[in-house]
Amino acid sequence: MRLRLYSFFILSLFCATLSSAQETYTFTHLNTDDGLASNDVRTLYQDAKGFIWIGSANGLQRFDGTKFIVFSMGNKKGSDPLPISLLEYIVPGKNGTLWLYFPELREVGIFDPAKFSYKKVAIKPPTPFPGRINARLWNDSKGNIYLSIQPIGILKFDEKENAFTASTPFRIPKNWGFGIASAEDKKNGLLWLSCSDNGLAAYDEKTGETYTRLYNPKKLALLNNWRVQEGLSNIYIDRQQRYWLYNWPVWGGGGQVLHCLDSTGSRYLHDTTGLTLNNGKYREYRNMIDLPQSGIWVFGLNTLFSYNRKSNRYNYYKNDPLSSIDIHYEIAHQVIEDREGGVWVATNEGIYFTSPGKDGNGVQNMIFSEAKKSREFTDIIELSNGDYWLTNWGEGVLTMDKYFRPKKYNIFKNFPSNWNIAQRLGTNLTWCMHEEKATRDVWIGSNGGLITRFNPATNKTQFYNPPEFQNATVRYITEDKKGRIWFCTQRGRVIRFENNKFTLIKDFGAAVIPKIFFDKDEWIWVGVQGTGLFALEAENGRIIQQYVKGNADNSLFNAMGSDIDQLNDSIIAYGAGALNLVNKKTGKVRIIDYAQGLPSNSVQRLRIDRVGYLWIVTNNGLCRYNPFNDNITPYNKRDGVVLGEKTVAADYLCSEGFVMFAGSNTLMFFQPEVFASNQQPPDVSITDFKLNNEFLPIDSLTAQPELLVNHDQNSFSIYFSSLSYVNRDKLIYYYKMDGIDDQWIRADRQKLVNFSLLPPGHYTFQVYCENIDGVRSKNITSFSIYIRPPFWRRWWFISLVVLAFGGLLYFIHRLRINRILAVENLRNRVARDLHDDMGSTLSTINILSTMAKSKLNTDNVRASEYLGKISDNSQRMMEAMDDIVWSIKPMNDSMQKITARMREIATSVLEAKDIDLQFRTDESIEEVKLDMEARRDFFLLFKEAINNIAKYSRATEASVHLTVHHKRLLMIIKDNGIGFDIDKADGNGLGNMYKRAASLKGRMQIQSKPGEGTQITLNIPVQ
């Protein structure tokens, strides 16, 4: 620990600013460029999940370590509009809700993060608001919410009225006035209240009384202390039960006074060392907080102090916008500590974050003053005697002892007599150094091919300007296992010094060689800018391997390399833009670039530590490559690394294990062990779910066993984070979507995954993280999603379709069966009709023919009579056959065919009896459709009626009228014959007609009287 313990010696002599020596903190700045809605941040709060809630001049925001979310309810149903206005206070409420106070609107409301809803709360003061008020929203240890309004008083939230009312038990003397400051003494059950210029009041929970300097039965020391009564602006009780009070004395004038008293309030303490700093600026102490891990912070106007437990004093953070260590602010409004011990400061210039646990533990950030001279460090070495030397281009070498105290050596003296002034001055333009193992001589390379060889023990100096260097700058010096000294130059030459002789080993032409490196096999690796990386045989300079930029497996990221180191027996690390890992055994190159976590594709320095980690300096800062798990971890201000991107010129690993980097006016060194992370990282949280470009309330979603979305909502984004702000750049996330991914996928830096056009189904998103040392979070976080298929792919619809299809098949089958049955019935009916009509007729004809045959020779008259009957029966049989054939022909289905047949039959039958026929059909009957059975019954009923007219009516006129009325077919058959008595009619013909009407699902009505003719009306339903 020698470097850390004694670094203050060099700092006091050479450094203008050194954060770790002062044991102050280094801050990370978050502003509008990072996503803040406004740089004027007034209030901060961390909820139970770990989210940081921010109140600024533009309302409410939430930060998850990666992104800021702006909340605005707009016209959301069931919610009041969430103002985009100055948000002064955020106070936690019940069930994770947040109480918000907007001073410019004089509005208080409750925000529910689980529902993304906001509800206003009414304020009912006992007196009207004056033109100007000062208010503070706060809660006590019992969860009561208060609104202190100066000069009105203290209002308490009344759940029954859902409003702030003057229902508090505090009894303040009349006309005393009210301030907004208060402090709860949980130990003694007292609530201290400021009463403007009248001093303090203390409410006793046990007795319900309010004590003042006018009524102090318990003799509370603070109430008797007149010095703290006047102009009281704030009161605070820290974790040690000390009382802190700020006031502006009315009598005697002067500035603000800070009082610190013991737990009794009677004895003044001298615990304010450093708080009375006078830096020439107007300052106001406005508040303070005692944080569990980082202690007391005091803040206000041009005021920000933190308490240093080691030095027992307060460190001041000055407002310096140009400093890389100090911060830029005018007002520090609030300070909070997150669950990991990180400190957040809300200022008028944004948010500043620091991690106290990471500072002052081995990271030294040195910035050297440029007031007298600039220091361009180009190389660092530690000598065998413990001294530290830095080549300082233009100033020679900065030499220090093992305690980092300046140690003078007269190096550049006794120049060769033949050297001119340019050569002598050129030795101060130093670039590199190396201590020779055998002799302990220090070799120093400079511009112009000049070499200085100095022995610290003997104080002797030798100078060289060998012709092999061609007056080119010496860029690097090293030594092989045989004790030979090697050099490389600005003009592409590799030179060896052996037996007091310089020998050119390899000439790469006019190219810069920034470094040469011997690996464990004594291959000499040469980085030639503009060409590539070469491995040479040390004895003769023969090229063993070479790597250039191209498209093959041995291609480099670029050809402008700057540093070389060795990871293991096989892998050479080469910094050429990105990190190029050269496998000397396979001849292949693996590139690790920005996409794999490198801060930028601008690697400048490489240095392996004693454990085997590779430390890398890029133009975007410091990072570490872990070859054991292939992870890149960046380090920045949150880790105490302030000068990472500035120390790009030199690197070194000292005997104590410190890794050192240097650059222009800067030096940084640290113990790698301070960055070790064996602590298990917190579980990953699903921070946001974005559907159709709209953020949904994640608390409500994760409370469900499974998120249900429709099939057209199958594109969404899932955001996640461990909500670890200290290690937010040092955790690696792996995710997998069950149902799509078979393997874990490493997440990118944005900590979000987009899913597009997922097919319907059940999915489970899983995510976990691990730290830089491979320690995984305890649990895998899961989030289940069910994308419902469209209705035509759901089981009920498919079942319905299957049932419908089955029903259709059954219907078709039934149609086929019905057709078969209809044909069968037709056949049976035709057979029955043929049997009934023709069979009986043929039997009659057969009988009559037999009888006629028997009478033919004996009774010609009788035989002739029989033959006439045979003729009549044959005629009826032919007509019946004709009717059967006509009824089964499909071409006769239309009503036109039916009426034509009816007209033909009626005319032929009635004309033979000299009966005039009127046959009338309306056009409406043309659309009527009758099936075969109905057609036959309809026709035969008509035919029976016509035959009855011809046989029995003795009519001279007959009429037939067919029409359709209200989807019923009407047939009216009328004659002017002799009529008959319906009650006495008992013929089979009428009975058959009634049966046929019934089979047609209709009604038949017969109207007739003797001597008045007959009318038959048939009424049947039709389509």
LINTAUR-V385444 format. One record per pair of residues at least 6 apart in sequence whose ideal C-beta (glycine too) atoms are under 7 Angstrom apart, sorted by the first residue. I is the first residue (numbers start at 1). GAP is how many residues later the second one is. If there is no record, write none. Layout:
i/gap
I/GAP
I/GAP
This chain:
i/gap
2/400
2/401
2/654
3/361
3/401
3/653
3/655
3/666
4/358
4/360
6/397
6/398
7/14
7/357
7/397
8/13
9/394
9/395
9/396
10/390
10/394
10/395
11/7
11/10
11/355
13/393
14/354
14/355
15/351
15/352
15/353
15/354
16/351
16/353
17/306
17/308
17/350
18/347
18/348
19/7
19/306
19/346
19/623
20/339
20/340
20/343
20/344
20/345
20/620
22/293
23/285
23/287
23/288
23/292
23/337
24/291
24/293
25/281
25/329
25/331
25/334
26/299
26/328
26/333
26/611
26/614
26/616
27/300
27/325
27/326
27/327
27/610
28/325
28/608
28/609
28/610
29/321
29/323
30/6
30/320
30/321
30/323
31/8
31/318
31/319
32/6
32/7
35/32
35/33
36/20
36/32
36/314
36/315
37/19
37/21
37/22
37/24
37/33
38/18
38/19
38/20
39/309
39/310
39/311
40/16
40/17
40/308
41/13
41/15
41/292
41/305
41/306
41/309
41/310
42/13
42/14
42/44
42/45
42/46
42/291
42/304
43/12
43/44
43/45
43/46
43/47
43/290
43/291
43/303
44/8
44/10
44/290
44/292
44/300
44/302
45/8
45/45
45/47
45/291
46/6
46/290
46/292
46/293
47/6
47/49
48/48
49/636
49/674
50/289
50/635
50/673
51/11
51/12
51/13
51/672
52/11
52/292
53/7
53/9
53/37
53/45
54/7
54/9
55/32
55/33
55/34
55/35
56/31
57/29
58/26
59/13
59/23
59/24
59/25
59/26
59/28
60/11
60/22
60/27
60/40
60/51
61/7
61/8
61/9
61/10
62/7
62/9
64/623
64/657
64/659
65/656
65/658
65/660
65/663
66/655
66/684
66/685
69/619
69/626
71/11
72/10
72/12
73/6
73/7
73/8
73/9
73/44
73/45
74/7
76/41
78/39
79/38
79/39
80/29
80/38
80/39
80/40
82/29
82/36
83/19
83/22
83/24
85/17
85/19
85/20
86/16
86/17
86/18
87/13
87/15
88/13
88/15
89/12
89/47
89/48
90/8
90/10
91/8
91/46
91/47
91/48
91/54
92/6
93/6
93/17
93/52
94/49
96/17
96/18
97/13
97/14
97/15
98/13
98/15
99/9
99/11
99/38
99/46
100/8
100/9
100/11
101/7
101/34
101/36
103/32
106/17
106/23
107/13
108/13
108/15
108/29
108/39
108/56
109/9
109/10
109/11
109/12
110/9
110/11
111/7
113/586
114/583
114/585
114/586
115/582
115/585
116/581
121/36
121/41
121/42
121/43
122/40
122/41
123/24
123/32
123/40
123/41
124/39
124/40
124/41
125/24
125/27
125/30
125/41
126/27
126/40
127/25
130/21
133/16
133/17
134/16
134/46
135/12
135/13
135/14
135/45
136/12
136/44
137/10
138/8
138/10
138/44
139/6
139/7
140/44
140/51
141/43
141/45
144/12
145/12
146/8
146/9
146/10
147/8
147/17
148/6
148/30
148/32
148/34
149/6
150/28
150/29
150/30
150/46
151/26
151/27
152/26
153/13
153/25
154/14
154/16
154/24
155/9
155/10
155/11
156/8
156/9
156/11
156/12
157/7
158/7
158/9
169/34
169/39
170/23
170/33
170/40
171/39
172/6
172/23
172/29
172/38
173/39
173/41
176/19
176/22
177/18
177/19
177/20
177/21
178/17
178/18
179/15
179/16
179/17
179/53
181/13
181/52
181/53
181/54
182/9
182/10
182/11
182/12
183/9
183/52
183/53
183/54
184/7
185/7
185/52
187/54
189/15
189/16
189/17
190/12
190/13
190/14
191/11
191/12
192/8
192/10
192/43
193/8
193/10
194/6
194/38
194/41
195/6
197/33
197/34
197/53
199/14
199/30
199/31
199/33
200/22
200/23
200/29
200/32
201/9
201/10
201/11
202/8
202/9
202/18
202/21
203/7
204/7
211/7
211/9
211/12
212/11
213/10
213/11
213/16
216/7
216/8
220/45
221/43
221/44
221/45
222/6
222/21
222/43
225/40
227/32
228/17
228/19
228/31
230/17
230/19
230/20
230/21
231/16
231/17
231/18
231/19
232/13
232/15
233/13
233/14
233/15
234/12
234/52
234/53
235/10
236/8
236/52
237/6
238/6
238/52
238/58
239/51
241/22
242/18
242/19
242/20
242/21
242/27
242/29
243/18
243/22
244/16
244/44
245/14
246/10
246/12
246/39
247/10
248/8
249/8
256/28
256/29
258/14
258/17
258/27
260/8
260/9
260/11
260/12
261/6
261/7
261/8
262/7
273/39
273/40
273/41
274/31
274/39
274/40
274/41
274/42
275/23
275/30
275/39
277/39
279/39
281/21
282/20
283/17
283/18
283/19
283/20
284/16
284/17
284/19
285/13
285/15
285/18
286/13
286/14
286/15
287/12
287/13
288/8
288/9
288/10
289/8
289/46
290/6
291/6
291/46
291/52
292/45
293/44
293/48
293/63
294/12
294/43
294/47
294/49
294/62
295/11
295/12
295/14
296/11
297/8
297/9
297/38
298/7
298/16
299/33
299/36
300/32
301/29
301/30
302/17
302/28
303/29
304/13
304/25
304/28
304/41
305/9
305/10
305/11
306/8
306/9
307/7
308/7
317/9
317/10
318/8
319/9
319/10
319/11
320/6
320/8
321/7
324/318
325/317
327/25
328/21
329/18
329/19
329/20
330/18
331/16
331/17
332/13
332/15
333/13
333/14
334/12
335/8
335/10
336/8
337/6
338/6
338/387
340/384
340/385
340/386
341/14
341/15
341/16
342/11
342/12
342/13
342/383
342/384
343/11
343/13
344/7
344/9
345/6
345/7
353/285
353/372
354/284
355/283
355/371
358/280
358/281
358/282
358/368
359/281
361/313
362/308
362/309
362/312
363/277
363/278
363/307
363/311
364/304
364/305
364/306
365/277
365/278
365/303
366/300
366/301
366/302
367/298
367/299
368/7
368/297
370/295
373/22
374/291
375/17
375/20
375/290
376/16
376/17
376/18
376/288
377/13
377/14
377/15
377/272
377/273
377/285
377/286
377/290
378/13
378/15
378/52
378/53
378/54
378/271
378/272
379/12
379/52
379/53
379/54
379/271
380/10
380/270
380/272
380/280
380/282
381/8
381/52
381/53
381/54
381/271
382/6
382/270
382/272
382/273
383/6
383/52
383/73
384/51
384/56
385/71
386/15
386/16
387/12
387/13
387/14
387/15
387/20
388/12
388/16
389/8
389/9
389/10
389/44
390/7
390/8
390/272
391/6
391/39
391/40
391/41
391/42
391/53
392/6
392/38
393/36
393/37
393/38
394/34
394/35
395/33
396/15
396/16
396/32
396/34
397/14
397/33
397/47
399/8
399/9
399/10
400/6
400/7
401/6
409/47
410/49
411/41
411/43
411/50
412/15
412/16
412/40
413/48
414/47
415/9
415/48
416/47
423/25
423/27
423/42
426/20
426/21
426/22
426/24
427/19
427/23
427/25
429/17
429/18
430/14
430/16
431/14
431/15
431/42
431/43
431/44
432/13
432/42
432/43
432/44
432/45
433/9
433/10
433/11
433/44
434/9
434/43
434/44
434/45
435/7
436/7
436/43
436/49
437/42
437/46
438/45
439/16
440/15
440/17
441/12
441/13
441/14
442/12
442/14
443/8
443/10
443/34
443/42
444/7
444/8
444/10
445/6
445/29
445/32
445/42
446/6
446/28
447/26
448/23
449/16
449/17
449/20
449/21
449/22
449/23
449/25
449/40
450/15
451/13
451/23
452/9
452/11
453/8
453/9
453/11
454/7
466/36
468/27
468/34
468/36
469/20
469/24
469/26
470/21
472/17
472/18
472/19
472/21
473/16
473/17
474/13
474/15
475/13
475/14
475/15
475/38
475/39
476/12
476/38
476/39
476/40
477/8
477/10
478/8
478/38
478/40
479/6
479/7
480/6
480/38
480/42
480/58
481/41
484/12
484/13
484/14
485/12
486/8
486/10
486/30
486/38
487/8
488/6
488/25
488/27
488/28
488/38
489/24
490/22
491/19
492/15
492/16
492/17
492/18
492/19
492/21
492/36
493/11
493/14
494/11
494/12
494/19
494/22
494/32
494/47
495/7
495/8
495/9
495/10
496/7
496/9
505/36
506/30
506/35
508/20
508/23
511/17
511/18
511/19
511/20
512/17
513/13
513/14
513/15
514/13
514/15
514/48
515/12
515/48
515/49
516/8
516/9
516/10
517/8
517/47
517/48
518/6
519/6
519/47
519/53
520/46
520/49
522/16
523/12
523/21
524/12
524/14
525/8
525/10
525/39
525/47
526/8
526/10
527/6
527/34
527/37
527/47
528/6
529/30
529/31
529/32
530/29
530/30
531/17
531/28
532/14
532/15
532/16
532/17
532/24
532/27
533/13
533/14
533/23
533/28
533/41
533/49
534/9
534/12
535/9
535/10
535/49
536/6
536/7
536/8
537/7
545/39
545/42
547/7
547/9
547/35
547/42
548/8
548/11
549/6
549/7
549/9
549/10
553/35
553/36
554/33
554/34
554/35
555/34
556/20
556/24
556/33
557/19
557/20
557/21
557/23
557/34
557/36
557/44
558/18
558/19
559/17
560/16
560/17
561/13
561/14
561/15
562/13
562/41
562/42
563/12
563/41
563/42
563/43
564/8
564/9
564/10
564/42
565/8
565/41
565/42
565/43
565/49
566/6
566/7
567/6
567/41
567/47
567/60
570/13
570/14
570/15
571/10
571/11
571/12
572/10
572/12
573/6
573/8
573/33
573/41
574/6
574/8
575/28
575/29
575/31
577/24
577/25
577/26
578/13
578/14
578/15
578/20
578/23
578/25
579/13
579/19
579/24
579/37
579/46
580/9
580/11
581/8
581/9
581/11
582/7
592/6
592/33
592/40
593/8
594/6
594/7
596/36
597/35
598/20
598/25
598/34
599/19
599/21
599/22
599/24
599/35
600/18
600/19
600/20
602/16
602/17
602/18
603/13
603/15
604/13
604/14
604/15
604/44
605/11
605/12
605/43
605/46
605/56
606/8
606/10
607/8
607/44
607/46
607/52
608/6
609/6
609/44
609/48
609/50
609/63
610/47
611/61
612/15
613/11
613/12
613/13
613/59
614/10
614/11
614/13
615/7
615/9
615/44
616/7
616/9
617/27
617/30
617/31
617/44
619/26
619/29
620/25
621/13
621/14
621/15
621/20
621/23
621/24
622/13
622/19
622/22
623/9
623/10
623/11
623/12
624/9
624/51
625/7
626/146
629/145
631/101
631/141
633/97
633/139
634/95
635/6
635/9
635/40
636/8
638/88
639/36
643/23
643/25
646/17
646/18
646/20
647/14
647/15
647/16
647/19
647/21
648/15
649/13
649/14
650/11
650/12
651/9
651/10
652/8
653/6
654/6
657/14
658/11
658/12
658/13
659/10
659/11
659/13
660/9
661/7
676/97
677/50
677/53
677/94
677/95
677/96
677/98
678/95
678/97
680/95
680/97
680/98
681/41
681/43
681/46
681/50
681/88
681/89
681/90
681/94
681/96
682/40
682/41
682/42
682/95
683/94
683/95
683/96
683/98
684/36
684/37
684/38
684/49
684/83
684/84
684/85
684/93
684/97
685/35
685/36
685/38
685/96
686/12
686/16
686/32
686/34
686/95
686/97
687/11
687/32
687/33
687/34
688/7
688/10
688/31
689/7
689/9
689/12
689/27
689/29
690/26
690/27
691/18
691/22
691/25
692/21
701/6
702/81
705/79
706/78
706/79
706/80
707/77
707/78
707/79
708/78
708/80
709/76
709/78
709/79
710/78
711/49
711/76
711/77
711/78
711/79
714/43
714/44
714/73
715/40
715/41
715/42
716/39
717/35
717/36
717/37
718/34
718/35
718/47
718/65
719/32
719/33
720/13
720/31
720/47
721/30
722/9
722/47
722/55
724/7
727/44
730/41
730/42
731/38
731/40
732/14
732/37
732/38
733/14
733/18
733/34
733/36
734/10
734/11
734/12
734/13
734/33
734/34
735/10
735/12
735/18
735/30
735/31
735/32
736/8
736/9
736/30
737/18
737/26
737/28
738/25
738/26
738/28
739/22
739/23
739/24
747/6
758/29
760/27
760/28
760/29
760/33
761/26
762/24
763/22
764/18
764/20
765/17
765/18
765/20
766/14
766/15
766/16
767/14
768/8
768/9
768/12
768/13
769/8
770/6
791/6
826/62
830/54
833/51
837/40
837/43
838/39
838/42
838/43
841/32
841/35
841/36
844/29
845/25
845/28
845/29
848/18
848/21
848/22
849/21
851/15
852/11
852/14
852/15
852/18
855/7
855/8
855/11
856/7
886/6
886/15
887/45
887/48
887/49
887/52
888/44
891/6
892/6
895/30
895/31
895/33
896/30
898/37
898/41
899/22
899/63
901/38
902/37
902/40
903/16
905/38
905/41
906/11
906/13
906/40
906/54
907/10
909/37
909/38
909/41
910/7
910/36
910/39
910/40
910/48
913/37
915/34
915/35
915/40
915/41
915/42
915/43
916/40
916/41
917/41
918/41
919/41
920/41
921/41
922/40
922/41
922/42
924/39
924/40
925/37
925/38
925/39
925/44
928/36
928/41
928/94
929/94
930/8
934/66
937/59
937/62
937/63
938/62
940/56
941/52
941/55
941/56
941/77
942/29
944/45
944/48
944/49
945/28
945/48
945/71
948/41
949/6
949/9
949/26
949/28
953/22
953/24
953/25
953/61
954/23
954/24
955/20
955/21
955/22
955/58
956/20
957/18
957/19
958/16
958/17
959/15
960/13
961/11
962/9
963/7
964/58
967/54
967/55
968/51
968/52
968/53
968/54
969/51
969/53
970/47
970/49
971/47
972/43
972/45
973/43
974/39
974/41
975/38
975/39
976/37
977/36
977/37
978/32
978/33
979/29
979/30
979/31
979/32
979/33
979/34
979/35
980/28
980/30
981/29
982/24
982/26
993/11
994/10
997/6
997/7
997/21
1000/20
1001/19
1001/20
1002/16
1002/17
1002/18
1002/19
1003/16
1004/12
1004/14
1005/12
1006/8
1006/10
1007/8
1008/6
